Amino acid sequence: MPEDRLYFVHETACVEDGADIGAGTKVWHFSHVMKGAKVGERCILGQNVNVDAGTVIGNNVKIQNNVSVYNGAVVEDDVFLGPSCVLTNVSNPRSQVNRHALYEKTILRRGCTIGANATIVCGTTIGRYAFVAAGAVVTKDVPDYALVMGNPALQKGWMSRHGQKLGMPDADGIMTCPESGLRYREESPGLVRCLDLDEEVPLPAVLSKGTKSYRDFRSSPTTEGQG
Ligand SMILES: CC(C)(COP(=O)(O)OP(=O)(O)OC[C@H]1O[C@@H](n2cnc3c(N)ncnc32)[C@H](O)[C@@H]1OP(=O)(O)O)[C@@H](O)C(=O)NCCC(=O)NCCS
C-alpha cells in the first residue's frame, strides 16, 4: 500500500486509477471499485463488492459481502447494505437494447438499512433511517423511518434510528425508542420525525454503541405490545 494512501485495500481487491476513496475506508477481498466512482470516508466494502463508475457513496457506509452498487445509485452517509442485497438500474433490461445512457436512479437516504437479500427496483427512494427487511422486494418509495417487508414490500410500522420497532404512540402521539430513549412522532400521515435529534445530525458517541441485542429489547416489558 502506498505510504500516502489514507484508506486500506486488500491485496485481492481492485481499485482502479481514478476512483476516489475517502480516508479510513476499507476495501476487502475481491472487491472492485471502478474508475470514476466516489466512496466517502470510514466506509467498509466487504468481500466481493462492486462499485460502478459514476456511483457516489457517502461517509460511514457499510456494504456487506456480495453487493453491486450500480451506476445510478446514490448512497448517502451512514447507509447499511446487507449481504447479497440487490440494487438495479434499468427497469426493463433487454440484452439486445443498449440503455447505458438511460440508467435510472435509486436513492438511499441517510442512515437507511437494506436487509440481506433484499432487492430494490430502480427509480425508488429509500427514506432516511428506513428499514428494508431481509428478502424484501421494494417497488416504490419508502418513507423516512418506515419498516417494510415482503414481496412486494409493504410497510409494517416504523423503525427508530437505532433499528428498534416503534410501538403504539402515547396520548401525545409520541413513540419512544426502547434503546435510545429518543422520541418520534408522526407529524402528518406518513411523515415521522425524531423530536430529539435532527435527521442530519450525527449520533452522539454515547448513543452509537449497542449494548443489548434486538431480542433482548423485544422481551423487555417496556416494548411489549409493539407491532
Ligand atoms: C425486519 C426484522 C428486523 C423484523 O424482525 P422481527 O421484529 O423479529 O419480526 P417478528 O419476528 O416480530 O415478525 C413479525 C411478522 O413479520 C414477519 N417477518 C419478519 N421478518 C420478515 C421478513 N424479513 N420478511 C417477511 N416477513 C417477515 C414474521 O413472519 C411475522 O409475521 P406474522 O405476524 O404473520 O407471524 C427482521 O426480519 C429483518 O429482516 N432483519 C434484517 C436482518 C438482516 O438483513 N441483517 C443483515 C445484516 S447480517
The ligand as an SDF file (V2000), in Angstrom:
LIG
                    3D

 48 50  0  0  0  0  0  0  0  0999 V2000
  -37.3450   -6.7060    9.8790 C   0  0  0  0  0  0  0  0  0  0  0  0
  -36.8880   -7.5680   11.0170 C   0  0  0  0  0  0  0  0  0  0  0  0
  -35.9840   -6.7570   11.9460 C   0  0  0  0  0  0  0  0  0  0  0  0
  -38.1740   -7.9910   11.7480 C   0  0  0  0  0  0  0  0  0  0  0  0
  -37.8520   -8.8220   12.7900 O   0  0  0  0  0  0  0  0  0  0  0  0
  -38.8970   -9.0600   13.9900 P   0  0  0  0  0  0  0  0  0  0  0  0
  -39.3220   -7.7760   14.6050 O   0  0  0  0  0  0  0  0  0  0  0  0
  -38.2620  -10.0260   14.9160 O   0  0  0  0  0  0  0  0  0  0  0  0
  -40.1260   -9.6820   13.3090 O   0  0  0  0  0  0  0  0  0  0  0  0
  -41.1080  -10.6600   14.0010 P   0  0  0  0  0  0  0  0  0  0  0  0
  -40.4160  -11.9460   14.2790 O   0  0  0  0  0  0  0  0  0  0  0  0
  -41.7640   -9.9970   15.1810 O   0  0  0  0  0  0  0  0  0  0  0  0
  -42.1660  -10.9200   12.8760 O   0  0  0  0  0  0  0  0  0  0  0  0
  -43.3210  -10.1500   12.7330 C   0  0  0  0  0  0  0  0  0  0  0  0
  -44.0120  -10.6690   11.4880 C   0  0  0  0  0  0  0  0  0  0  0  0
  -43.2470  -10.2690   10.3540 O   0  0  0  0  0  0  0  0  0  0  0  0
  -42.8130  -11.4260    9.6150 C   0  0  0  0  0  0  0  0  0  0  0  0
  -41.4450  -11.1600    9.1730 N   0  0  0  0  0  0  0  0  0  0  0  0
  -40.3620  -10.9510    9.9600 C   0  0  0  0  0  0  0  0  0  0  0  0
  -39.2900  -10.7070    9.2000 N   0  0  0  0  0  0  0  0  0  0  0  0
  -39.6980  -10.7800    7.9250 C   0  0  0  0  0  0  0  0  0  0  0  0
  -39.0280  -10.6210    6.6910 C   0  0  0  0  0  0  0  0  0  0  0  0
  -37.7350  -10.3330    6.6370 N   0  0  0  0  0  0  0  0  0  0  0  0
  -39.7590  -10.7350    5.5570 N   0  0  0  0  0  0  0  0  0  0  0  0
  -41.0890  -11.0210    5.6130 C   0  0  0  0  0  0  0  0  0  0  0  0
  -41.7710  -11.1860    6.7690 N   0  0  0  0  0  0  0  0  0  0  0  0
  -41.0760  -11.0590    7.9060 C   0  0  0  0  0  0  0  0  0  0  0  0
  -42.8890  -12.5900   10.5910 C   0  0  0  0  0  0  0  0  0  0  0  0
  -43.0730  -13.7950    9.9170 O   0  0  0  0  0  0  0  0  0  0  0  0
  -44.0960  -12.1800   11.4200 C   0  0  0  0  0  0  0  0  0  0  0  0
  -45.2600  -12.4890   10.6820 O   0  0  0  0  0  0  0  0  0  0  0  0
  -46.6060  -12.9860   11.4580 P   0  0  0  0  0  0  0  0  0  0  0  0
  -47.0100  -11.8140   12.3340 O   0  0  0  0  0  0  0  0  0  0  0  0
  -47.5600  -13.2470   10.3470 O   0  0  0  0  0  0  0  0  0  0  0  0
  -46.1970  -14.1680   12.2470 O   0  0  0  0  0  0  0  0  0  0  0  0
  -36.1140   -8.8040   10.5290 C   0  0  0  0  0  0  0  0  0  0  0  0
  -36.9800   -9.7330    9.9350 O   0  0  0  0  0  0  0  0  0  0  0  0
  -35.0960   -8.4980    9.4460 C   0  0  0  0  0  0  0  0  0  0  0  0
  -35.3560   -8.6130    8.2660 O   0  0  0  0  0  0  0  0  0  0  0  0
  -33.8860   -8.0820    9.8640 N   0  0  0  0  0  0  0  0  0  0  0  0
  -32.8070   -7.7840    8.9300 C   0  0  0  0  0  0  0  0  0  0  0  0
  -31.7040   -8.8260    9.0960 C   0  0  0  0  0  0  0  0  0  0  0  0
  -30.6120   -8.5390    8.0900 C   0  0  0  0  0  0  0  0  0  0  0  0
  -30.8220   -8.4950    6.9130 O   0  0  0  0  0  0  0  0  0  0  0  0
  -29.4130   -8.3210    8.5970 N   0  0  0  0  0  0  0  0  0  0  0  0
  -28.2910   -8.0180    7.7010 C   0  0  0  0  0  0  0  0  0  0  0  0
  -27.0040   -7.9330    8.4580 C   0  0  0  0  0  0  0  0  0  0  0  0
  -26.4130   -9.5150    8.9170 S   0  0  0  0  0  0  0  0  0  0  0  0
  1  2  1  0
  2  3  1  0
  2  4  1  0
  2 36  1  0
  4  5  1  0
  5  6  1  0
  6  7  2  0
  6  8  1  0
  6  9  1  0
  9 10  1  0
 10 11  2  0
 10 12  1  0
 10 13  1  0
 13 14  1  0
 14 15  1  0
 15 16  1  0
 15 30  1  0
 16 17  1  0
 17 18  1  0
 17 28  1  0
 18 19  1  0
 18 27  1  0
 19 20  2  0
 20 21  1  0
 21 22  1  0
 21 27  2  0
 22 23  1  0
 22 24  2  0
 24 25  1  0
 25 26  2  0
 26 27  1  0
 28 29  1  0
 28 30  1  0
 30 31  1  0
 31 32  1  0
 32 33  2  0
 32 34  1  0
 32 35  1  0
 36 37  1  0
 36 38  1  0
 38 39  2  0
 38 40  1  0
 40 41  1  0
 41 42  1  0
 42 43  1  0
 43 44  2  0
 43 45  1  0
 45 46  1  0
 46 47  1  0
 47 48  1  0
M  END
$$$$
